[in-house]
């Protein structure tokens, strides 16, 4: 009872007894790290000449090189032992397997004072003749004949420091020269020469290849488990020819439906030229995509096909899970280059799973081999044509061709096509998978090449569009329309007429004369304040992309929602066009909300209002764009509502370890890709088994750091999602 009264008294006496606000987002709770091993040094063995204060001070850098904070398991209340005058021990909170940097001078000075053998001081020396890279042999000796070696430079375990240094340089995206600069700044007596760095670089390359192959096989097994559980996604099979109308029935406009269906044929020549030249990612009806769609209905897909109408997603059944038959999956394909433009020497092609989002396979193509170039220079040859006629070079190349880095002959742009052929041809033999449904760019030539080579026999490959690339066609069309504006015949007054005037005392009467006009060809102003500015067309393309994403799997609803973007923007009081807008109280259209609430319809913007997304005078020039973007053929390829954001994220992971501004060797690019695959698929902890493959024992500090990296990444992602959710709620 007394304890309860005292607690109440404390609460009443607290001046800050106010209701606390709810806590903000704290993210995933960080896992507790295991307590590290500690080393105890008996202070009774320390001579009186050396004080405990000096031992724990800056002169003993090998002891005070780290904070004495101890990580305790959850629920532990014991405090760490700290060195003090009353305690008989000094605790150094450092694991035995960790590495520290210490000064040879400070270490020698401390040990000379600690060791006393008949007045002989202890000497510390480093034998540079047996130094191997960053591994040095430090010898502790005495005149009495006692000596001790710290490390053995010929021991594999002791040489792990060199392997760690090479691995660290690859993780931060640097090479041997940067590592040499780091060693010079730290005043290390040794370093890694070119041959030593290359040896450990080759070991890391082999280990990363083995680790990536094992991880990709695990990803393929994960897809088979999902297929056995009926959770494998199979895209709907939609025939774009099942309905000839591109515009849904029930149009609120004055234009008849038959005229809307034939609008592509009635477009003016200026508008057609604007639609046909949209740049790289902006082919509205590219022949490659049409070829992919024309063959999409051929072949079988291991009984995973949906219905012919295919409105929703289909889940594959366990028909060929634990058999030797290859599994048909949906993938995302994209290519990236080591340099912008068409002069890149390296290209990377990536295939990612649509279901799991993991990287299934990669291939790196190269137009450059450093050893071949060096041999050509040594022989005085200039190009490959002279090399083919040189018997000496051909004799050398017979031994070099198995390890030659040059595996692509052609332009940099053709790397994507050749990479797709390589990945599709080896998908069955490598992973026992068939990539039958592909999400790719609209301008990708890879699908056309795959349709030609038919890697799976009679099984066709169906292409789906990336919504992010498709919605950019709105801006590309308007930008091109600005550069090549359409021409209209405008009536211009040549001679202004006179008004009628009555006769006066001094002037006779004048009859009114009409204005003399003529028709003049004039360019239509697209941009400017009264036209479609950059902000307006970016808003239009965002609305168009949202309409596709919100109706993924529903082709009819997608077509209707895309047309709603256009008709809602050109609607007026005299001609309201809101039949395509979503109905009900949850509609984004204020006219449909007013209709659901049985309220008077709000007024539209005036015809000459500059805040209109599509000015009325430009509506007929923008209509051909929506005729093509809302066509059934195009939107049938966008039915997944898919994007290539995951591919872009993986590309960023690759090039942050191998920046595009610096030239790297082919092997370095391959290592960067392999490290990116492991990091993207399994997180930072996937590097723990990797370093074990290069004969490096990962310590607790390494494991804890990688675990913290994963937690930090998850925390940032959850916080970003939390902040976006708050904005949506507030909005």
N, C-alpha and C positions, 0 to 999 in steps of 0.2 A: 504494500500500500504506500509505504514511504517513497519507494522508487517511482511509483506512478505520480505521486504528488510533486516530487522534485522535477520530474520531466515536464509536468504541466507548468510548473513555475518557470522553468527555463524557456519554455515556449512563450509564455506571457511576457517575460522580461526581455525577449529579443525584439529590438527596435526594427529589425528588418524582416519581421514576420509578415511577409506579403505573399500573395499567391504567385508562384513562379510560372513563367511562360513555358509552354511545351518545348522540349529540346528540339533543336534543329537536327538535320540529317547528320548522323554519325558514321554511316557506312557499315560495311561488314566488320564484325568484331575481329580484331587481329588475333592470330593464334599465338599462344605463349610459346616461347622458344625454350629449348631444353637447357638446363643449367650447365654451364661449361665447366670443364675440369680445371682445377686450380693447383698451383704448386706452392708448397710450403718450404720456407727457408728457415732453418734453425738458427736463431740469433745467438745461441750460446757458442756456436762455432765461429762467430765473427770476432776478430780480435778487438780489444778495447779501443785501439787507435781509430777504428772506423765506427762512427756513430750511426745510430739508426736513422737519424735525420738525414745524414748524407747518403745512406743507402736508398732511401725513398725519394731523394731529390733529383734534380735534373742531371747530375753527374752520372747517375746510373741509368742511362737511357734505355737499356734493355729491360729494366724493371718498370720504369715510369712512362714507358712509351704508350700506355693505354690507360683509360680511365678504370678505376677500381669498382665501378658499378657492376653488381652481379644480377643476372637475370634469373629470377626464381620462378618456380612453377606456380600455377594458380592456387591460391589458398595458403601459400607459405607466408609466415609472419616473422621468420627469423631474419635478422639483419646481418649483412655481410661483415666479416671480420676486417677491421681496418688496422693498419700498423700504428701502434701507439706504445708508449713507454711501459704500460702495465701488462701488455700482452706478451707472451713468450714466443709468438710466431709472427711472421710477415706473410700476408697472403697476396699472391700475384694472380689476379683474375684474368688469366690468359690460357686458352686451351693449349695442350702440348703439341697439337698438330698444326697450329697456326704459324704464320710467318711474320716476322717483324723486321724493321730496318733499324740497325744500330750503328753507331760510330765506332770504328776500330780503335781510335784514340781513347775514347771514353771507356770502352770495354777493357783495353789494356791497362789504363790507369787504375780502374777499380779492382781488377784482378791482381795487380802488383801489390796493392795494399791488403788484399784479402789473403794472399798466399805468403807464408813465411817459412822457409826451410833453411835453418842455420844462417839466416841473414842473406840468403840468395833470393832476389826478386823473381817473380814469374814473368816470362817474356811471351808476347803474342806476335806472331808473324804470319804472313800470307805468301804462299809459294805461287808466283805468277806462272811458273813453267807448266803447272798442271791445271791451270784455270781452263774451264770449258764453258764458254758463254758467260752466263751470270753466276755460275757455280764456282766458288772459290774454296780452297782448303786453308783453313785457319788452324795454326798449330800453337798449342800452349806448351811451353817448355820451361825447364829449370836446369840450373847448372849441376844439380845433383843427379841428373840423368833421367828425370821423369819428363815425359812429354805425352801429349794427347792431340789427335786430329779430330776436328769437328765434323768434317764431311769427306766423302770419297767422291771425287769428280767422275769416277768411272762406275759409280753405282747408279742404276736406273732410277731408283727412288729419289736420289739426290738431284738428278738431272731434271726432275719435274718442274723446277723453277723456270727453265728455259721454255718448256712446253706451255706453262702458264703465261709467260710473257707473250708468246706468239698468239695464244688464244685470246688474251686480253686485247692485243692490237687489232685482231679481227672483229672483236665485239664492239670496239669504238670506231671502226671504220678507218683504221690507219695501217701503214705498212712498216717495213723494216727501217726506213729512214726516220720516221717519227719515233720508233722505239729507240733508235740510236740517239736521237736528240734528247729523249727522256732520260736515258742512262747518263748522258753527259751533264744534264742539269742536276741530277741527283749525285753527280760525282762518283759514279760507280767505276771501279778500275777496269771492269770487263764489259763486254757487250756481245751481241750476236752478229757474227759475220754473215755474208750473203749465203754461203753454203750451209751453215748451221740453221739459219732462218728458213731456208728452202727445205731442209730435211724435216723440220717440225711442221712446216706448212703442208708438206705432202702427207705427213701422218694425220694431220687434222683433216685434210681433204678426204682421205680414205675412211677415216672414222665417221665423218659427217655423212658421207655417201651411204655407209652401212646403216647408220642411225635413221636417215631419212627413208631408206627402203623399208626398214622394219616398221616405221611409223605409218607409211602409206599402206602397207599390207594390213596393219591394224585398222586403218580407216576403212579399207575395203571390207574387212570382216564386220566392222560396225554397221555398214550398210546392209550386209546380209542378215544380221540380227534384226535390224529394223524391218527388213522385208519379211522375215519370219513372223514378226509381231504384227504385220499388216500396217506398219506406220511409214512405209516408203511412199513418197509422193510421186504420183504419175500425172503429168500435165494433161488437161482435157484435150481431146481431139475435136477440133472445131473446123468444119468445112466452110471456108469463106464464101462458097458459091451456093450455100443452101438458101440464101435470100438475096435477091438481086438489088434490093434497095439499100443504099448506104445511109440514108437518113430515115429514122424511125417514123412510123405513121403518127398522125396526130400533130403535125407541125402547126404551130400557131401563126405562121407567116402567111402573107398573101400569095406567095409563090406556090403553085400546085406541086404535088409530090412528084408527078411525072417530070416536071421541069427541073426539080432538084436532083432527080436521078441522072439527068442528062446535062448537068451543069458543067461537067468536065469538058464536054464537047463544045459548049457555047462560050467558053472563056475567050477573052480577047487575046491577041498575039502577044501583047506586052505582058499580060499577067502570066501567060504560059511560059514565056522566057524567064520570068522571075521565079516561077516554081521549079523550073528545070535546072537551075544553076544555084544550088544552095551550099556548096562547099563540102567539106570533108565528112562531117557527121550528119549531113542534112539532106540526103537523097530521100525524097518523099516516096518514090516508087522505084527503088533501085532494082536492076534486073537480077542481081544475085539473090535478093530476098524472094523475088517472084519465082525463081528457079527452085529455091528451097521449099516454097509453099506448094509448087506444082507437084513435087515428088513426095510431099509429106504424108500422103495417104497410102503410099506403097509400103510393103514389107510388114512383118509381124514384130511384136515387141514382147515375146514370151508371155502372152496372155495377160499383159498389164495394161492393155489399151482401155481407154474409157469408151463411153458410148459415142455414137456418131455425132450427137448434138454436143455432148461434152460441156456442160455449163459449169459444173463444180469440179473440185479436185477428186481424183480417184486414188484409192489406196491399194497398192499391189498385194496380192495374196501370196501365201507361201508355196508357190508352185515349183520353184527351182532353187530353193535356198541352199540345201546341203548336197546338191548334185554338182556335177562338173560343168553344167551349162552356165555360160556367162550371164551375169545379171545386168539388166538394162536400167540405167540410171539417168538422172537429169543433172547436167553440169553447167557451170559458167566458165566461159573461155575468154581470155584476153591476152594481149601481148604488150610488152613494155621494152623500151630501148635504153641503152646506157647514155644516150645523148639525144637532144632534141634535133629535129630535122631529119634529113635523109643520108647522113654521113656516119651514123652510129656503127661501131665495130662489133658490138654485142647486142643480142636481143634475147629476151626471156619470154617464153610462152607458158601459161599457167592454166591448169584445169582444176576447178574447185567443185566440190559436191554441193548441189542445191539443198539437199536434206540436212547435212551436218555442218556445212560451211567450212569444211576442212579442205586443205590442199591435197588433191589426189595424185597429181603428177606435174612435173616441170621439165623443161628442156631449155638449155642455154645454147644459142647459136653464135658462132664467132666467124668473123671475116679476117681475123688477124692471128698470126702465130709469131711470137717473138723469136723463137729459135730458128724458124725458117728465114726471117728477115736478117738475123745475125749471120746465118750461113751465106745468104746471098751477098751481103756486104763483104764477107771475108773472101768470097770468090770473085768479087768485082762485077757481079751481075746486077741488073737494074730492076727487072720485073720478072713475072712468072713466065713470060714467053721465052726469055733467054734461059730460064731455069729448065724448061722442058727440053731444050736442046743441049744442055750441059750434062755430060755423062758423069762427071764428078758429083754434081748435085743429086742426080738421080740415084747414084749408088748410096749416097748418104741418106737420101729420103727413104729408101727401102727399110732402113733400121729405125727411122724416125716416124714413119706414117702412123704407127699404132698409137703414139702419144701426141700426135700433132694436134694443136688446138684449133686449126682452121677446119671447120666442118660445114661451112656454108659458102657457096659461090653464087654471087648474084647481088642484087640491091638490098639495102637495109629494109626496105618496105616489104620485100618478099620473104623476110624471115618469119613473119606471122603465118604465112601460108605453109611454108615448109615445116615450121614447128607444129602446126596443127596436124599435118600428115604424119609426122613422127609419133605424136602422142596418141592419135587414134589407131595407128597400126599396131602399137605395142600395148594397148590397153587390155586386150584379152590375155596375151602371154604374160604380162607383168602383174596385173591385178585381177584378171578374170572378170572384167567389167566391160560393158559396151555403152559408150556415150551416145545415146540415141536422141536425146533432147538437149539442145544447146541454147544458152542465153548469151548473146554476143552483140557486138556493135552492129549498127545498120550498114556501115560501109565496109565491114570485114569481108575480105576475099577468101577467107578460110573455108566458109561453108560451101562456096562454089567448087573449091578444090576437092573438098571431101565428097561432094556429089559426083565428081568425075571419077575419083579413084575407088569409091564404094568400098571402104575398108571392111565392112561387115556383110559383104555379099548383097543379097536382096533386101536387107534391112535398111530402110531409109533413115536419114538424119533430119530431124525437124528443128528449124531455127525459131527462136523467140527473141523479141526485141528487148533492149534495155530501155526502161521508161525515161531514165535520165537523158539518154541520147535522143530519144524521139521528141521529147518536149523542147529540146533546143532548136528543133526545126522551126518553131514559131519565131524565135528571134532571128534565125538565119534568113528566113523568108523576108521579114520586114527590113532587115539590114540590106539585103540584096535589092529590095524594092526601093529603098532610099537611093542606092547607087544607080539603079536603072528605073527611074520613075515612069509610070505609064503616061501616055500622051492622050489628052482629051481635046476635042474640038470645042472651043469656047467662043462665044459671041462677043466681039469687041466693037465698041463704038468708034467709028472712024471720024465722023462729023456729027457734032451734037446739034440737034434740032432746036428750033426757036419756039418759044411760047407765044400764044396768041395775045394780041394787045389791042385794046380798043383805041379808036381814033380820038385824038384830043385837038385842041385848037391849033397847036403847032405841028403835030405829027399825025400822019395818016394811020389807019388801022393796019395791023399786021396779022396775017393768018399764021396759024401754027404749022410748023414743018416737022416731020418725024426725024428721029435720029437715023443716020446712015451707018449701018453695021456690016460686019463681015465675020465669017467663021475663021478662026485662027487656031492652029495646033499649039497647045501649051502643055508643059509638063506639070503633073499633079504634085503638089507639095505634100510629102508623106510625113516628114519629121516636123520639128518645131513645136511651139506651144500649142498651136491649134491642131496638130497632127498626133502621131503616135510616138511618144518619146521613149527613151531607153527604159525608164521606170515603168511605163505602161506595158511595153511588150514583154518585159520580164514578169510583170504581174499576170499577163495573159498566159504565158507559158507555164507559170506555176499553177494557175487554175486548171490548165489542161492536164498537167501531170497529176494533180490531185484527183481529177475526175477518173483517170485510168487506175490509180492506185486504190481508190475507194471502191471500185467495182471490179476488182480482180476476180476472175472466174465467171463473171456475168457479162457476156459479150453484148447482149441487147441493152442492158443497163449502162454499159460503158459507152456505147454509141450515143445513147440519149443524153448522158451526162456531158459528153464532149460537145454535142451540139448546143447544150444549155449555156455553155460559156459564150458562144457567139451570139445566140438570140437574146440572151439576157443583156448583153452589152449594147445591142442596137435597138432595144425596145424603147418605145415612145408612148406618150399618152394617147395619141391617135391610133397607134398600132402596137398594142402590148404583145410581147412575145415571151410568155412565161409558161407555156405548156410543157416544155422540156425540163423546167426546174423541178427539184424534188418537192413533194407536197407534204403538208402536215406542219405541226408546230416546231418540229426540229429542223425545218428547212433553212438553208442559208439565204434563201430568197425572201426578202421582206414582203413581197407581194403575195407569195404563197402563204406566209405566216399570217398576214392580214386576212387572207381568204379563209384560213382555218379558224381564225378567231371571229369571223363574220364582221370584220371592220372595214371601213372604206379603204379603197386602194390608195396607197401613198402616191404622190405625184412623181413623175419621172424627171430626169434632168432635161433641161431645155435642149433644143436641137443644136444650138451653137455653143453649148457649154464645153469648155476646154477640159473639164475633169472626166469626160467620157473616155472609157478605155478604147473604144472604137468610134471615132467621129462618124456621123451619118454620111458625110460626103465621101468617106473612104470605105464604107461598108461593102460596096460592090467590088472593090479591089482586094479586100481581105477574105471575102467569101470563097474564092478558089482555094485558098490555103486550108480552110476548114473542110471543104469538099474532099480534099485529099487526106488530111489528118484524121477525119472521122470516117474514112472508108472502112468497109468491113474487112478488106484484105489486110490492111495495116493493123487494125485493132485486134484482129484474130491472132496476130503475132505478139501482141502486148497483153494477152489475156492473163498471163501470170502476174502482171504487175511487178515484174522483176527489175532489179537494178544491179549494177556492177560495183556497188560501194565496197563489197568485201574484196573484190579484186584490187580496187584502188588502195585499200588499206594494206593489203599484202605487198603491193608495189612499194609503198612507202617504207615498209619494214626492210625490204631488200636494199633500197638505195640509200637508206640512212647508214647502213654499214658499208656501202660502196658508193659514195657520192658521185653524181654525174659530172661534177666539175673537175674531177681528177681521173686520170687514166689508170686503169688497173689491169693486171694480167687476167687471162682466161680462168686460171685456177682460183684466183681471188674472187672473181665474180661467182664462180660455182660455190665456193665456200659461203659467200654471203647469201646466196639463194638457199643453201641447205640450212644455215642458221636461221634464216627467216622462216622456213617451213617448220622447223622444230618449235620456234618461238610462237608462231601463229597457231599451230595445231594444239600444242600441249602446254604452252606457257614457259616461263623462265626456268622452272624446275626440270624441264627436259634437257637442260645442259648438264645436269648432274651425271646421268649415265654417259653423256658424250665425253666428258673429261676423263671418265674411267676408261673409255676406249683408247685414249691417248696416254694411258699409263700414268694418270695423275689421280691421286687420292683426294677427293673433294673433302675439305674440312668443314667443320660446323659453321665457320664464318661464311664460307661460300654458299652453303645450303640455306642459312638464315637470310642472306642477302637476296637470293633468288626467290625465297618465299615472300620476303617483303615486297619485291618487285611485283609479284602476282597480286598481293593484297592491295598494293597501291594502284595498280591498273584497274582492279575490280572496284575499288573505292571511287576512283574518278569516273568510271562508267556509270555506276549507280547514282552518284551525285549529279551527273549530267542528266540522267533520266529523271531524277527527282526534281531538278530545277525545271526541266521541260514540262513535267506534269504540273508543277505549280503555276507556270505561265498559262497552261491551257485552262486550269481551274479559274485563275483570275480573269482570263479573257472571256 
